[in-house]
Amino acid sequence: MPKTMKKNNEPQLSKKDVGLRSRALKDVSRALGTKDLLGDDFSNLEAVKMSLIDFFKRYGFTEMETPILEKAEMFKNNFRRDASKELYEITSDKGEKLALRSELTQGIIRAFFEHDLINSMPQPTRLFSVGPVFRQEKLQSSRYRQFTQINAEILGENKAVAEALLIYTMFSLCKEWGLDIEVQINSLGKSECQKEYKTRLNAYYKERGNRAKLCNECKKLLAKDPLALLDCTEKECMGLAEGAPQIVDFLDEESRDHFSKLVEYLDELEVKYNFNPRLVRGLNYYNDAVFEFWPIADNGQVQYKYALGGGGRYDKLIEKIGGQDVPAVGMALGMERILYKLKDKGLILFPQPENLIFLAQLSEQAKLKSMQIFEDLRREGFNIRNSFAANSLKKQLEEAKQLQARVCLILGKKELSDDTILLRDMDSGVQEIVPQKKLIKDLQKKLN
Ligand code: AMP
């Protein structure tokens, strides 16, 4: 027998083989700036997604999905900083310039017009979408090159109640998840206000040697978009931004009223917010209200610029993509940031499906029968889970508890032989023997 073969003919890997294998693995390891989501992280992702989806659906939002690949043109010119450094661009075999989407909003707006949703859906139209987005970020912690966003957009509503609803959704869900946040709010006014403000800001940065203190990127950006300088995280630039003129002083009456109304709503809803005159967002298409959700650390400090999500009003973008004047607000939430915040705090959320039934089984024969029962109950519309591969009742009951099942059905040898099943109420721990024939009726009675 060759040295490298075991008795059962399984090949044994030599050290060299292992070396080769690990080298091979290294070659196929994940790309820089990407993440695998496993275990508790995945569970949290599902739970966060489910609560958001549930919340949006209750408020009449419709879910939609748009392609990951879109025409590159759509995304260009919207970044405050250099788009060519952020977008992943691809040229198709037909020479079409495509890009991996860098956010969800623009695809949603494109689809809104392309499918004439403006005429076929109730107005204002409320849409939401979840999926991966891609940005060529500098590699640093908490900044990925592929990450997941969940977006909610309200199209066709010009009142501040739209912004208030989006902010309130995230604020109250964070509370429910155990995350303390402070909402940063600002108003960027309308194009005309921004124009006047930009001129004033430009002059400020050129005053008394201010320009010389700016980082190289901000120096370049000054002519293109001075608002972007307020967002820079370089120490000197942040110092200068502190003393910069504020856009609130440039708002016209309509924008001022809109912003005051939003603040009134947030007060009424008891949302914790902070007026942040330097909040401008990374994309340049916003007007009037903008907002971001910043976490509060255990020491009470607000985590500057570590946004879990953000959004604002973007009437201008709609006009650019669809050529029509439709007022709109939206927000994008960063799922990975939310997940890692939950992890920091040791919080694990579990999705809480209603009236969950867990089916446990205790022998090879019971496994087969329980598959049948599982299918019967699934077809009847029960929300049912199982763990067919498990053998220990203790483990299965633990899983049922973790999933917050209301009922656990247990099928062992005895039940199998007399065509019954044990029905355990997970709250009280009380168990009853139920004939399999009566199971559906008994479950309907119990769960209703
Ligand atoms: P933005 O579209 O830039 O407003 O981003 C919305 C949210 O997505 C942010 O508040 C973050 O939570 C998240 N996010 C943005 N960029 C990244 C990134 N590079 N890596 C991980 N999450 C991100």
Residues whose N, C-alpha, C, O or C-beta is under 5 A from the ligand:
A	BS01	AMP	E103 E137 S142 R143 Y144 F147 G282 A307 L308 G309 G310 A332 L333 G334 R337
